[in-house]
Amino acid sequence: MGSTDLPQQAIAHQQKLDDLLAQPGDHAIHALANWLSQMGLKLTVTVHNPGKTIANHANGSSYEVNGEISSGSAAQLDELLKQLQAAIASEPTLTDTDKTEALEQVGTLAQAGQNPQDGTLKKLSGTAVKVIRGTIAALPDTAKLVEACGKLLPAIVSLLGL
């Protein structure tokens, strides 16, 4: 690539970035994280209350849960999401693509936990649960993730009021 191509490449990247950030809600964050991941870069999103992070190790993104639900419920939700994340990340029968998608859904659930009054996030978190359930539906009943989701998802759904 010659030096004359750099301005055109910068313009193309800026246009792509503008398009990604124009997406509603957390879709922009997920799209940006995926785009940066494809280029070998990492996006970290910090939202309120540092220290309660749900990391998406598949693409390097991270999300934080704060205590806006209630301090006890937020701590419980944080712990359940971390357990779900660990179960997804360690499931050997999931493809990398399925792990990435499922971990992104955990990020959506974490964002819903930090913004319990956001109707859009509540709807997206309902979809996230369905995506996770759909992902595990293809797994054998003996998969540890199936067992973990059987315990974790009902509690997460309850805490988020879905």
C-alpha positions, -999 to +999 in steps of 0.1 A: +000+000+000+015+033-010+014+064+012-012+080-011-036+052-001-035+062+036-059+092+034-084+070+016-080+042+041-084+067+070-116+080+054-129+045+049-122+036+085-138+069+097-169+061+077-170+025+091-166+039+126-194+064+120-217+037+107-210+014+137-215+041+163-248+052+146-264+018+157-288+020+186-278+011+222-253-015+229-254-027+193-229+000+185-206-013+213-208-049+201-203-039+164-173-018+173-158-045+195-162-071+167-148-047+140-118-039+162-113-076+170-111-084+133-082-059+131-065-075+161-074-047+185-093-048+218-122-027+231-128-022+268-161-005+278-162+009+313-197+019+326-201+029+363-188+012+394-153+000+385-144-035+397-174-055+386-163-065+352-178-091+329-151-097+303-156-112+269-124-130+265-133-142+230-129-108+215-112-089+243-142-068+253-153-061+288-185-047+304-191-037+340-221-042+362-231-016+387-254-016+417-284+001+403-307-028+408-300-030+445-266-037+462-275-073+471-291-081+438-264-064+418-237-084+436-257-116+430-263-108+393-226-100+389-216-134+404-241-153+383-229-136+351-193-144+360-203-180+365-221-180+332-192-164+314-168-190+329-191-219+319-193-206+283-156-199+280-147-234+293-172-254+273-152-276+249-181-285+226-188-249+216-172-234+185-152-202+189-179-184+170-206-197+194-185-188+224-180-153+211-217-148+204-227-163+238-202-141+256-215-110+238-250-120+251-236-121+287-223-086+281-258-075+271-272-091+303-246-071+323-256-039+306-292-046+314-282-051+350-265-017+351-295+000+335-326-018+349-350+010+338-339+009+301-367-008+282-346-013+251-319-031+272-345-051+289-358-063+255-323-070+243-315-090+274-346-111+268-332-118+233-298-125+248-313-152+270-330-167+240-297-167+220-279-184+249-307-210+253-306-216+215-268-220+216-270-247+244-299-264+227-275-278+201-252-293+228-255-328+243-274-329+276-242-340+293-224-307+284-215-288+316-228-256+300-262-271+297-262-279+334-248-245+343-274-227+322-302-247+338-292-233+371-279-198+362-304-185+335-336-188+357-318-168+385-305-142+360-339-138+344-355-133+378-329-107+389-334-088+357-371-090+359-375-106+325 
